[in-house]
């Protein structure tokens, strides 16, 4: 059975979009954790 190239391209494009959205969904959480960790070690100016 031969799958048309357009079908393969559509599946690969969908997969790439899913991967990109998963990575971009997790990045803000990592950034917030990293910033809060750095802030906990910063000297206070109070």
C-alpha positions, -999 to +999 in steps of 0.1 A: +000+000+000+014+034-010+006+065+010+004+097-009+031+123-001+005+149+008-009+127+035+026+121+049+034+158+048+001+166+066+008+141+093+044+154+098+032+190+099+006+182+125+032+163+146+056+192+144+029+216+155+020+194+185+057+192+195+061+229+192+030+237+213+041+212+240+075+228+243+061+263+243+035+253+269+062+240+293+088+268+289+070+295+309+066+272+339+104+265+338+111+302+335+090+310+365+106+283+386+141+295+376+133+332+383+118+324+417+148+302+426+172+331+416+151+356+436+153+335+467+191+338+466+192+375+458+201+399+485+172+419+498+174+457+497+149+463+525 
